[in-house]
Amino acid sequence: MDRELRHHVYATFAATGSPPSVADLAASMGEAAAGAGLQRLHDAHTLVLGGDGEIRMALPFSAVETGHRVTSGAMAWWANCAWDTLAIPVALDVDAEIRSTWMDTGAPVELAVSGGELSSTAGLIHFAIPAHRWWDDIVET
Amino acid sequence: MWELSKGWYGDRMRLDYVPKAIEEYQQLLTDVGLTGPFWSLTG
């Protein structure tokens, strides 16, 4: 059941740009099952619940507005970080435009993904936190 | 990071997605040259 729940969360993110609400999940699968399933997926680092109990992240998707935006046709998604702007077109296997900001200059990042290739691989993504501590606070990461 | 993303996230939308073993994620980092203590997933 967790497999289907996880997939539903990701499919909803993909189709709408946002995750399903806990209320929507509870209506379709029952409140107890939704709550327990989401908690198991959170504990397994498969998704991230916010302090309000709603889905905050399903990496690479973000449920909240960030400085990192990926668009493909009429669809758009918020990415959690610079890396995730690359990961969203990969996960969805779509052509996409990436909009973000270079940390060092403040200039806009304008990249495109087409046919499974990135328009430019120049530039740096800064990782401030060692890999083994990424999940200590994944939102901060 | 583009190449790393393909290995890390390429299967994320699949119904039968299963997280990789930590050794597999570590290998993905190694494959793109991200090595050393900072990139160790186990500390």
N, CA and C atoms of all chains as a GROMACS GRO file, in nm:
protein
  552
    1MET      N    1   0.083  -0.121   0.000
    1MET     CA    2   0.000   0.000   0.000
    1MET      C    3   0.087   0.126   0.000
    2ASP      N    4   0.198   0.121   0.074
    2ASP     CA    5   0.286   0.238   0.075
    2ASP      C    6   0.340   0.267  -0.063
    3ARG      N    7   0.362   0.162  -0.141
    3ARG     CA    8   0.412   0.181  -0.276
    3ARG      C    9   0.313   0.261  -0.358
    4GLU      N   10   0.185   0.224  -0.349
    4GLU     CA   11   0.083   0.297  -0.424
    4GLU      C   12   0.068   0.440  -0.371
    5LEU      N   13   0.075   0.456  -0.240
    5LEU     CA   14   0.064   0.590  -0.181
    5LEU      C   15   0.179   0.678  -0.228
    6ARG      N   16   0.299   0.624  -0.223
    6ARG     CA   17   0.415   0.701  -0.269
    6ARG      C   18   0.399   0.742  -0.413
    7HIS      N   19   0.358   0.646  -0.495
    7HIS     CA   20   0.342   0.675  -0.637
    7HIS      C   21   0.233   0.778  -0.661
    8HIS      N   22   0.125   0.770  -0.585
    8HIS     CA   23   0.017   0.868  -0.599
    8HIS      C   24   0.066   1.008  -0.565
    9VAL      N   25   0.146   1.019  -0.460
    9VAL     CA   26   0.200   1.150  -0.422
    9VAL      C   27   0.286   1.205  -0.535
   10TYR      N   28   0.374   1.123  -0.588
   10TYR     CA   29   0.461   1.169  -0.697
   10TYR      C   30   0.381   1.201  -0.823
   11ALA      N   31   0.284   1.117  -0.855
   11ALA     CA   32   0.204   1.140  -0.976
   11ALA      C   33   0.122   1.268  -0.963
   12THR      N   34   0.075   1.297  -0.841
   12THR     CA   35  -0.001   1.420  -0.820
   12THR      C   36   0.090   1.541  -0.833
   13PHE      N   37   0.209   1.533  -0.774
   13PHE     CA   38   0.307   1.640  -0.793
   13PHE      C   39   0.332   1.662  -0.942
   14ALA      N   40   0.353   1.554  -1.015
   14ALA     CA   41   0.386   1.566  -1.157
   14ALA      C   42   0.273   1.631  -1.235
   15ALA      N   43   0.150   1.593  -1.202
   15ALA     CA   44   0.035   1.636  -1.282
   15ALA      C   45  -0.014   1.775  -1.244
   16THR      N   46   0.009   1.815  -1.119
   16THR     CA   47  -0.050   1.941  -1.072
   16THR      C   48   0.051   2.042  -1.020
   17GLY      N   49   0.173   1.997  -0.991
   17GLY     CA   50   0.271   2.086  -0.930
   17GLY      C   51   0.265   2.089  -0.779
   18SER      N   52   0.167   2.022  -0.722
   18SER     CA   53   0.149   2.019  -0.577
   18SER      C   54   0.119   1.877  -0.533
   19PRO      N   55   0.144   1.849  -0.405
   19PRO     CA   56   0.111   1.716  -0.355
   19PRO      C   57  -0.037   1.708  -0.319
   20PRO      N   58  -0.088   1.588  -0.304
   20PRO     CA   59  -0.224   1.576  -0.250
   20PRO      C   60  -0.225   1.621  -0.104
   21SER      N   61  -0.336   1.676  -0.060
   21SER     CA   62  -0.347   1.714   0.081
   21SER      C   63  -0.374   1.589   0.163
   22VAL      N   64  -0.344   1.599   0.291
   22VAL     CA   65  -0.374   1.488   0.381
   22VAL      C   66  -0.524   1.461   0.382
   23ALA      N   67  -0.602   1.566   0.375
   23ALA     CA   68  -0.747   1.550   0.374
   23ALA      C   69  -0.794   1.472   0.252
   24ASP      N   70  -0.734   1.504   0.137
   24ASP     CA   71  -0.770   1.431   0.015
   24ASP      C   72  -0.732   1.283   0.025
   25LEU      N   73  -0.613   1.258   0.079
   25LEU     CA   74  -0.571   1.119   0.095
   25LEU      C   75  -0.660   1.046   0.193
   26ALA      N   76  -0.695   1.114   0.301
   26ALA     CA   77  -0.781   1.053   0.402
   26ALA      C   78  -0.918   1.020   0.345
   27ALA      N   79  -0.966   1.107   0.256
   27ALA     CA   80  -1.097   1.084   0.196
   27ALA      C   81  -1.095   0.961   0.106
   28SER      N   82  -0.982   0.935   0.043
   28SER     CA   83  -0.977   0.825  -0.052
   28SER      C   84  -0.933   0.693   0.011
   29MET      N   85  -0.854   0.699   0.116
   29MET     CA   86  -0.800   0.574   0.172
   29MET      C   87  -0.826   0.559   0.321
   30GLY      N   88  -0.889   0.656   0.380
   30GLY     CA   89  -0.916   0.649   0.524
   30GLY      C   90  -0.813   0.729   0.601
   31GLU      N   91  -0.859   0.793   0.705
   31GLU     CA   92  -0.771   0.885   0.778
   31GLU      C   93  -0.655   0.811   0.844
   32ALA      N   94  -0.683   0.699   0.907
   32ALA     CA   95  -0.578   0.626   0.979
   32ALA      C   96  -0.474   0.571   0.882
   33ALA      N   97  -0.521   0.514   0.771
   33ALA     CA   98  -0.429   0.456   0.673
   33ALA      C   99  -0.344   0.565   0.608
   34ALA      N  100  -0.406   0.678   0.578
   34ALA     CA  101  -0.330   0.788   0.517
   34ALA      C  102  -0.224   0.839   0.614
   35GLY      N  103  -0.264   0.863   0.737
   35GLY     CA  104  -0.170   0.915   0.835
   35GLY      C  105  -0.054   0.820   0.861
   36ALA      N  106  -0.086   0.693   0.879
   36ALA     CA  107   0.019   0.594   0.908
   36ALA      C  108   0.109   0.574   0.786
   37GLY      N  109   0.050   0.571   0.668
   37GLY     CA  110   0.129   0.551   0.548
   37GLY      C  111   0.224   0.668   0.522
   38LEU      N  112   0.174   0.789   0.539
   38LEU     CA  113   0.259   0.906   0.520
   38LEU      C  114   0.373   0.908   0.621
   39GLN      N  115   0.342   0.871   0.744
   39GLN     CA  116   0.446   0.871   0.847
   39GLN      C  117   0.554   0.768   0.815
   40ARG      N  118   0.512   0.649   0.768
   40ARG     CA  119   0.612   0.548   0.730
   40ARG      C  120   0.700   0.598   0.615
   41LEU      N  121   0.640   0.662   0.517
   41LEU     CA  122   0.717   0.714   0.404
   41LEU      C  123   0.810   0.827   0.449
   42HIS      N  124   0.763   0.907   0.542
   42HIS     CA  125   0.847   1.013   0.599
   42HIS      C  126   0.966   0.951   0.674
   43ASP      N  127   0.938   0.852   0.755
   43ASP     CA  128   1.044   0.788   0.834
   43ASP      C  129   1.147   0.719   0.743
   44ALA      N  130   1.101   0.673   0.627
   44ALA     CA  131   1.190   0.606   0.532
   44ALA      C  132   1.261   0.705   0.439
   45HIS      N  133   1.240   0.836   0.462
   45HIS     CA  134   1.299   0.940   0.378
   45HIS      C  135   1.250   0.931   0.235
   46THR      N  136   1.130   0.878   0.216
   46THR     CA  137   1.072   0.869   0.083
   46THR      C  138   0.998   0.998   0.048
   47LEU      N  139   0.946   1.065   0.150
   47LEU     CA  140   0.892   1.199   0.136
   47LEU      C  141   0.914   1.269   0.270
   48VAL      N  142   0.879   1.397   0.271
   48VAL     CA  143   0.904   1.476   0.392
   48VAL      C  144   0.774   1.546   0.432
   49LEU      N  145   0.732   1.523   0.555
   49LEU     CA  146   0.614   1.590   0.608
   49LEU      C  147   0.657   1.719   0.677
   50GLY      N  148   0.575   1.822   0.662
   50GLY     CA  149   0.602   1.947   0.731
   50GLY      C  150   0.548   1.943   0.873
   51GLY      N  151   0.573   2.048   0.946
   51GLY     CA  152   0.526   2.056   1.084
   51GLY      C  153   0.375   2.052   1.095
   52ASP      N  154   0.308   2.087   0.987
   52ASP     CA  155   0.162   2.084   0.987
   52ASP      C  156   0.107   1.948   0.946
   53GLY      N  157   0.196   1.853   0.921
   53GLY     CA  158   0.152   1.719   0.883
   53GLY      C  159   0.128   1.701   0.735
   54GLU      N  160   0.130   1.811   0.660
   54GLU     CA  161   0.111   1.801   0.515
   54GLU      C  162   0.243   1.763   0.448
   55ILE      N  163   0.234   1.718   0.324
   55ILE     CA  164   0.354   1.680   0.250
   55ILE      C  165   0.430   1.806   0.212
   56ARG      N  166   0.554   1.814   0.257
   56ARG     CA  167   0.639   1.932   0.232
   56ARG      C  168   0.730   1.910   0.111
   57MET      N  169   0.778   1.787   0.098
   57MET     CA  170   0.867   1.753  -0.012
   57MET      C  171   0.841   1.609  -0.054
   58ALA      N  172   0.855   1.584  -0.180
   58ALA     CA  173   0.877   1.449  -0.232
   58ALA      C  174   0.990   1.471  -0.332
   59LEU      N  175   1.109   1.453  -0.285
   59LEU     CA  176   1.227   1.490  -0.364
   59LEU      C  177   1.221   1.434  -0.505
   60PRO      N  178   1.238   1.519  -0.604
   60PRO     CA  179   1.290   1.655  -0.603
   60PRO      C  180   1.184   1.765  -0.597
   61PHE      N  181   1.059   1.731  -0.575
   61PHE     CA  182   0.952   1.831  -0.576
   61PHE      C  183   0.937   1.900  -0.441
   62SER      N  184   0.900   2.026  -0.445
   62SER     CA  185   0.870   2.101  -0.324
   62SER      C  186   0.724   2.144  -0.327
   63ALA      N  187   0.659   2.133  -0.212
   63ALA     CA  188   0.520   2.177  -0.203
   63ALA      C  189   0.509   2.327  -0.178
   64VAL      N  190   0.619   2.387  -0.142
   64VAL     CA  191   0.616   2.531  -0.112
   64VAL      C  192   0.703   2.605  -0.214
   65GLU      N  193   0.672   2.732  -0.229
   65GLU     CA  194   0.745   2.814  -0.325
   65GLU      C  195   0.891   2.828  -0.283
   66THR      N  196   0.979   2.814  -0.379
   66THR     CA  197   1.122   2.829  -0.355
   66THR      C  198   1.178   2.923  -0.461
   67GLY      N  199   1.305   2.943  -0.460
   67GLY     CA  200   1.368   3.024  -0.563
   67GLY      C  201   1.403   2.945  -0.687
   68HIS      N  202   1.357   2.822  -0.693
   68HIS     CA  203   1.397   2.733  -0.802
   68HIS      C  204   1.271   2.681  -0.872
   69ARG      N  205   1.258   2.716  -1.000
   69ARG     CA  206   1.136   2.685  -1.073
   69ARG      C  207   1.170   2.608  -1.201
   70VAL      N  208   1.093   2.505  -1.225
   70VAL     CA  209   1.108   2.426  -1.347
   70VAL      C  210   0.974   2.430  -1.421
   71THR      N  211   0.978   2.463  -1.549
   71THR     CA  212   0.856   2.465  -1.628
   71THR      C  213   0.871   2.374  -1.749
   72SER      N  214   0.760   2.317  -1.789
   72SER     CA  215   0.756   2.234  -1.910
   72SER      C  216   0.619   2.253  -1.972
   73GLY      N  217   0.615   2.325  -2.083
   73GLY     CA  218   0.486   2.358  -2.143
   73GLY      C  219   0.403   2.439  -2.045
   74ALA      N  220   0.282   2.393  -2.019
   74ALA     CA  221   0.193   2.465  -1.928
   74ALA      C  222   0.215   2.427  -1.783
   75MET      N  223   0.299   2.328  -1.759
   75MET     CA  224   0.321   2.281  -1.622
   75MET      C  225   0.441   2.348  -1.559
   76ALA      N  226   0.438   2.358  -1.426
   76ALA     CA  227   0.552   2.413  -1.353
   76ALA      C  228   0.559   2.348  -1.216
   77TRP      N  229   0.682   2.338  -1.168
   77TRP     CA  230   0.706   2.276  -1.038
   77TRP      C  231   0.810   2.358  -0.962
   78TRP      N  232   0.796   2.360  -0.830
   78TRP     CA  233   0.899   2.417  -0.744
   78TRP      C  234   0.997   2.306  -0.707
   79ALA      N  235   1.124   2.339  -0.719
   79ALA     CA  236   1.230   2.245  -0.679
   79ALA      C  237   1.284   2.287  -0.542
   80ASN      N  238   1.333   2.190  -0.467
   80ASN     CA  239   1.382   2.220  -0.333
   80ASN      C  240   1.516   2.293  -0.334
   81CYS      N  241   1.593   2.271  -0.438
   81CYS     CA  242   1.728   2.327  -0.442
   81CYS      C  243   1.775   2.325  -0.587
   82ALA      N  244   1.896   2.374  -0.606
   82ALA     CA  245   1.950   2.380  -0.743
   82ALA      C  246   1.961   2.241  -0.804
   83TRP      N  247   2.010   2.147  -0.727
   83TRP     CA  248   2.021   2.010  -0.779
   83TRP      C  249   1.885   1.960  -0.825
   84ASP      N  250   1.782   1.988  -0.745
   84ASP     CA  251   1.650   1.937  -0.779
   84ASP      C  252   1.592   2.000  -0.905
   85THR      N  253   1.642   2.118  -0.944
   85THR     CA  254   1.595   2.173  -1.072
   85THR      C  255   1.639   2.085  -1.188
   86LEU      N  256   1.752   2.019  -1.170
   86LEU     CA  257   1.797   1.925  -1.274
   86LEU      C  258   1.724   1.792  -1.260
   87ALA      N  259   1.695   1.756  -1.135
   87ALA     CA  260   1.635   1.625  -1.110
   87ALA      C  261   1.490   1.616  -1.159
   88ILE      N  262   1.418   1.727  -1.155
   88ILE     CA  263   1.277   1.722  -1.197
   88ILE      C  264   1.263   1.685  -1.345
   89PRO      N  265   1.334   1.751  -1.436
   89PRO     CA  266   1.323   1.706  -1.577
   89PRO      C  267   1.368   1.563  -1.597
   90VAL      N  268   1.468   1.519  -1.518
   90VAL     CA  269   1.512   1.380  -1.528
   90VAL      C  270   1.401   1.287  -1.482
   91ALA      N  271   1.345   1.315  -1.365
   91ALA     CA  272   1.243   1.227  -1.309
   91ALA      C  273   1.122   1.218  -1.400
   92LEU      N  274   1.085   1.332  -1.460
   92LEU     CA  275   0.964   1.336  -1.542
   92LEU      C  276   0.994   1.304  -1.688
   93ASP      N  277   1.122   1.302  -1.725
   93ASP     CA  278   1.161   1.277  -1.864
   93ASP      C  279   1.090   1.374  -1.958
   94VAL      N  280   1.106   1.503  -1.928
   94VAL     CA  281   1.043   1.607  -2.009
   94VAL      C  282   1.148   1.711  -2.049
   95ASP      N  283   1.119   1.781  -2.158
   95ASP     CA  284   1.193   1.902  -2.189
   95ASP      C  285   1.147   2.009  -2.090
   96ALA      N  286   1.238   2.097  -2.051
   96ALA     CA  287   1.201   2.192  -1.947
   96ALA      C  288   1.288   2.316  -1.952
   97GLU      N  289   1.237   2.422  -1.890
   97GLU     CA  290   1.314   2.544  -1.867
   97GLU      C  291   1.339   2.553  -1.716
   98ILE      N  292   1.460   2.591  -1.681
   98ILE     CA  293   1.499   2.602  -1.541
   98ILE      C  294   1.527   2.749  -1.510
   99ARG      N  295   1.464   2.797  -1.403
   99ARG     CA  296   1.486   2.935  -1.360
   99ARG      C  297   1.527   2.934  -1.214
  100SER      N  298   1.641   2.994  -1.188
  100SER     CA  299   1.691   3.002  -1.052
  100SER      C  300   1.781   3.125  -1.044
  101THR      N  301   1.866   3.129  -0.944
  101THR     CA  302   1.955   3.244  -0.927
  101THR      C  303   2.093   3.194  -0.892
  102TRP      N  304   2.195   3.248  -0.959
  102TRP     CA  305   2.332   3.212  -0.923
  102TRP      C  306   2.363   3.274  -0.787
  103MET      N  307   2.410   3.192  -0.693
  103MET     CA  308   2.435   3.240  -0.558
  103MET      C  309   2.543   3.348  -0.553
  104ASP      N  310   2.644   3.334  -0.638
  104ASP     CA  311   2.759   3.424  -0.625
  104ASP      C  312   2.732   3.561  -0.685
  105THR      N  313   2.654   3.567  -0.792
  105THR     CA  314   2.634   3.695  -0.861
  105THR      C  315   2.492   3.749  -0.849
  106GLY      N  316   2.400   3.663  -0.812
  106GLY     CA  317   2.260   3.705  -0.809
  106GLY      C  318   2.195   3.708  -0.946
  107ALA      N  319   2.272   3.674  -1.046
  107ALA     CA  320   2.218   3.674  -1.182
  107ALA      C  321   2.124   3.555  -1.201
  108PRO      N  322   2.028   3.571  -1.290
  108PRO     CA  323   1.935   3.461  -1.311
  108PRO      C  324   2.000   3.341  -1.381
  109VAL      N  325   1.963   3.224  -1.335
  109VAL     CA  326   2.000   3.100  -1.404
  109VAL      C  327   1.895   3.073  -1.510
  110GLU      N  328   1.941   3.054  -1.630
  110GLU     CA  329   1.848   3.022  -1.739
  110GLU      C  330   1.904   2.903  -1.814
  111LEU      N  331   1.852   2.786  -1.780
  111LEU     CA  332   1.897   2.663  -1.844
  111LEU      C  333   1.778   2.595  -1.909
  112ALA      N  334   1.807   2.511  -2.004
  112ALA     CA  335   1.702   2.436  -2.070
  112ALA      C  336   1.743   2.289  -2.081
  113VAL      N  337   1.644   2.206  -2.075
  113VAL     CA  338   1.664   2.062  -2.096
  113VAL      C  339   1.585   2.026  -2.222
  114SER      N  340   1.652   1.964  -2.315
  114SER     CA  341   1.586   1.925  -2.439
  114SER      C  342   1.640   1.791  -2.486
  115GLY      N  343   1.550   1.701  -2.510
  115GLY     CA  344   1.591   1.570  -2.560
  115GLY      C  345   1.682   1.496  -2.464
  116GLY      N  346   1.663   1.521  -2.336
  116GLY     CA  347   1.744   1.451  -2.236
  116GLY      C  348   1.882   1.510  -2.216
  117GLU      N  349   1.905   1.628  -2.272
  117GLU     CA  350   2.034   1.692  -2.254
  117GLU      C  351   2.017   1.831  -2.196
  118LEU      N  352   2.112   1.872  -2.115
  118LEU     CA  353   2.111   2.003  -2.052
  118LEU      C  354   2.182   2.103  -2.144
  119SER      N  355   2.126   2.225  -2.155
  119SER     CA  356   2.180   2.322  -2.250
  119SER      C  357   2.321   2.365  -2.216
  120SER      N  358   2.355   2.368  -2.089
  120SER     CA  359   2.489   2.408  -2.050
  120SER      C  360   2.524   2.337  -1.921
  121THR      N  361   2.644   2.288  -1.912
  121THR     CA  362   2.689   2.226  -1.788
  121THR      C  363   2.790   2.315  -1.716
  122ALA      N  364   2.802   2.440  -1.761
  122ALA     CA  365   2.888   2.535  -1.690
  122ALA      C  366   2.817   2.580  -1.562
  123GLY      N  367   2.894   2.618  -1.464
  123GLY     CA  368   2.834   2.666  -1.340
  123GLY      C  369   2.853   2.567  -1.228
  124LEU      N  370   2.835   2.615  -1.107
  124LEU     CA  371   2.858   2.535  -0.987
  124LEU      C  372   2.734   2.530  -0.901
  125ILE      N  373   2.711   2.415  -0.839
  125ILE     CA  374   2.609   2.402  -0.737
  125ILE      C  375   2.680   2.385  -0.605
  126HIS      N  376   2.644   2.469  -0.508
  126HIS     CA  377   2.713   2.468  -0.378
  126HIS      C  378   2.641   2.378  -0.280
  127PHE      N  379   2.715   2.285  -0.224
  127PHE     CA  380   2.662   2.199  -0.117
  127PHE      C  381   2.729   2.242   0.013
  128ALA      N  382   2.649   2.290   0.107
  128ALA     CA  383   2.705   2.342   0.232
  128ALA      C  384   2.717   2.235   0.338
  129ILE      N  385   2.646   2.126   0.321
  129ILE     CA  386   2.634   2.025   0.426
  129ILE      C  387   2.691   1.893   0.378
  130PRO      N  388   2.775   1.828   0.458
  130PRO     CA  389   2.830   1.697   0.418
  130PRO      C  390   2.719   1.596   0.390
  131ALA      N  391   2.746   1.506   0.298
  131ALA     CA  392   2.643   1.414   0.249
  131ALA      C  393   2.581   1.330   0.361
  132HIS      N  394   2.662   1.290   0.458
  132HIS     CA  395   2.606   1.203   0.562
  132HIS      C  396   2.513   1.279   0.656
  133ARG      N  397   2.508   1.412   0.644
  133ARG     CA  398   2.418   1.491   0.729
  133ARG      C  399   2.302   1.553   0.650
  134TRP      N  400   2.287   1.514   0.523
  134TRP     CA  401   2.179   1.572   0.442
  134TRP      C  402   2.043   1.552   0.508
  135TRP      N  403   2.022   1.435   0.569
  135TRP     CA  404   1.889   1.405   0.622
  135TRP      C  405   1.876   1.444   0.769
  136ASP      N  406   1.981   1.506   0.827
  136ASP     CA  407   1.964   1.558   0.962
  136ASP      C  408   1.853   1.664   0.962
  137ASP      N  409   1.856   1.747   0.858
  137ASP     CA  410   1.750   1.848   0.838
  137ASP      C  411   1.741   1.871   0.688
  138ILE      N  412   1.658   1.790   0.625
  138ILE     CA  413   1.655   1.790   0.478
  138ILE      C  414   1.604   1.923   0.424
  139VAL      N  415   1.522   1.994   0.498
  139VAL     CA  416   1.473   2.122   0.451
  139VAL      C  417   1.590   2.222   0.445
  140GLU      N  418   1.674   2.222   0.548
  140GLU     CA  419   1.792   2.308   0.549
  140GLU      C  420   1.889   2.268   0.438
  141THR      N  421   1.906   2.138   0.418
  141THR     CA  422   1.994   2.089   0.312
  141THR      C  423   1.949   2.143   0.177
  142MET      N  424   2.647   1.733  -1.214
  142MET     CA  425   2.521   1.713  -1.142
  142MET      C  426   2.412   1.659  -1.233
  143TRP      N  427   2.422   1.695  -1.361
  143TRP     CA  428   2.322   1.646  -1.457
  143TRP      C  429   2.332   1.494  -1.468
  144GLU      N  430   2.453   1.445  -1.483
  144GLU     CA  431   2.470   1.300  -1.493
  144GLU      C  432   2.432   1.232  -1.361
  145LEU      N  433   2.465   1.292  -1.249
  145LEU     CA  434   2.428   1.235  -1.120
  145LEU      C  435   2.276   1.228  -1.105
  146SER      N  436   2.208   1.332  -1.152
  146SER     CA  437   2.062   1.334  -1.142
  146SER      C  438   1.997   1.218  -1.216
  147LYS      N  439   2.056   1.181  -1.329
  147LYS     CA  440   1.998   1.072  -1.407
  147LYS      C  441   1.998   0.942  -1.327
  148GLY      N  442   2.108   0.914  -1.264
  148GLY     CA  443   2.115   0.792  -1.184
  148GLY      C  444   2.037   0.799  -1.056
  149TRP      N  445   2.033   0.917  -0.996
  149TRP     CA  446   1.972   0.933  -0.864
  149TRP      C  447   1.820   0.941  -0.874
  150TYR      N  448   1.770   1.008  -0.978
  150TYR     CA  449   1.627   1.038  -0.985
  150TYR      C  450   1.555   0.977  -1.106
  151GLY      N  451   1.628   0.908  -1.192
  151GLY     CA  452   1.569   0.862  -1.317
  151GLY      C  453   1.454   0.765  -1.300
  152ASP      N  454   1.451   0.694  -1.188
  152ASP     CA  455   1.346   0.594  -1.167
  152ASP      C  456   1.242   0.638  -1.065
  153ARG      N  457   1.245   0.766  -1.025
  153ARG     CA  458   1.164   0.810  -0.910
  153ARG      C  459   1.013   0.806  -0.936
  154MET      N  460   0.972   0.819  -1.063
  154MET     CA  461   0.829   0.823  -1.092
  154MET      C  462   0.769   0.685  -1.114
  155ARG      N  463   0.851   0.583  -1.110
  155ARG     CA  464   0.800   0.448  -1.138
  155ARG      C  465   0.719   0.395  -1.019
  156LEU      N  466   0.614   0.322  -1.050
  156LEU     CA  467   0.534   0.261  -0.944
  156LEU      C  468   0.618   0.164  -0.863
  157ASP      N  469   0.708   0.094  -0.928
  157ASP     CA  470   0.789  -0.006  -0.859
  157ASP      C  471   0.922   0.050  -0.809
  158TYR      N  472   0.930   0.182  -0.797
  158TYR     CA  473   1.052   0.244  -0.745
  158TYR      C  474   1.085   0.191  -0.606
  159VAL      N  475   1.208   0.155  -0.589
  159VAL     CA  476   1.258   0.115  -0.458
  159VAL      C  477   1.387   0.192  -0.435
  160PRO      N  478   1.401   0.256  -0.318
  160PRO     CA  479   1.526   0.328  -0.293
  160PRO      C  480   1.646   0.236  -0.308
  161LYS      N  481   1.752   0.289  -0.362
  161LYS     CA  482   1.874   0.212  -0.378
  161LYS      C  483   1.940   0.188  -0.243
  162ALA      N  484   2.025   0.089  -0.240
  162ALA     CA  485   2.109   0.070  -0.121
  162ALA      C  486   2.205   0.187  -0.110
  163ILE      N  487   2.244   0.219   0.010
  163ILE     CA  488   2.331   0.335   0.030
  163ILE      C  489   2.462   0.320  -0.047
  164GLU      N  490   2.506   0.195  -0.063
  164GLU     CA  491   2.629   0.173  -0.141
  164GLU      C  492   2.610   0.212  -0.287
  165GLU      N  493   2.489   0.192  -0.339
  165GLU     CA  494   2.462   0.230  -0.477
  165GLU      C  495   2.461   0.382  -0.493
  166TYR      N  496   2.401   0.451  -0.396
  166TYR     CA  497   2.404   0.598  -0.403
  166TYR      C  498   2.548   0.649  -0.393
  167GLN      N  499   2.624   0.584  -0.305
  167GLN     CA  500   2.764   0.626  -0.292
  167GLN      C  501   2.839   0.606  -0.423
  168GLN      N  502   2.809   0.496  -0.492
  168GLN     CA  503   2.876   0.470  -0.619
  168GLN      C  504   2.838   0.575  -0.724
  169LEU      N  505   2.711   0.619  -0.721
  169LEU     CA  506   2.668   0.724  -0.814
  169LEU      C  507   2.750   0.851  -0.793
  170LEU      N  508   2.772   0.886  -0.666
  170LEU     CA  509   2.855   1.004  -0.636
  170LEU      C  510   2.998   0.982  -0.685
  171THR      N  511   3.050   0.865  -0.656
  171THR     CA  512   3.188   0.834  -0.699
  171THR      C  513   3.201   0.841  -0.850
  172ASP      N  514   3.100   0.791  -0.920
  172ASP     CA  515   3.105   0.786  -1.066
  172ASP      C  516   3.117   0.924  -1.130
  173VAL      N  517   3.068   1.028  -1.058
  173VAL     CA  518   3.080   1.163  -1.115
  173VAL      C  519   3.191   1.241  -1.046
  174GLY      N  520   3.274   1.170  -0.972
  174GLY     CA  521   3.393   1.234  -0.915
  174GLY      C  522   3.373   1.297  -0.780
  175LEU      N  523   3.258   1.273  -0.718
  175LEU     CA  524   3.233   1.329  -0.584
  175LEU      C  525   3.276   1.226  -0.481
  176THR      N  526   3.398   1.240  -0.436
  176THR     CA  527   3.457   1.144  -0.344
  176THR      C  528   3.515   1.218  -0.223
  177GLY      N  529   3.557   1.141  -0.125
  177GLY     CA  530   3.616   1.200  -0.005
  177GLY      C  531   3.514   1.211   0.106
  178PRO      N  532   3.560   1.251   0.225
  178PRO     CA  533   3.473   1.251   0.344
  178PRO      C  534   3.347   1.337   0.328
  179PHE      N  535   3.359   1.451   0.258
  179PHE     CA  536   3.242   1.538   0.246
  179PHE      C  537   3.127   1.467   0.175
  180TRP      N  538   3.160   1.379   0.083
  180TRP     CA  539   3.057   1.312   0.003
  180TRP      C  540   3.023   1.172   0.054
  181SER      N  541   3.077   1.137   0.167
  181SER     CA  542   3.044   1.007   0.227
  181SER      C  543   2.903   1.010   0.284
  182LEU      N  544   2.822   0.914   0.243
  182LEU     CA  545   2.684   0.909   0.291
  182LEU      C  546   2.673   0.844   0.428
  183THR      N  547   2.779   0.786   0.474
  183THR     CA  548   2.774   0.718   0.603
  183THR      C  549   2.860   0.785   0.710
  184GLY      N  550   2.923   0.895   0.675
  184GLY     CA  551   3.000   0.970   0.776
  184GLY      C  552   3.140   0.917   0.797
   0.00000   0.00000   0.00000
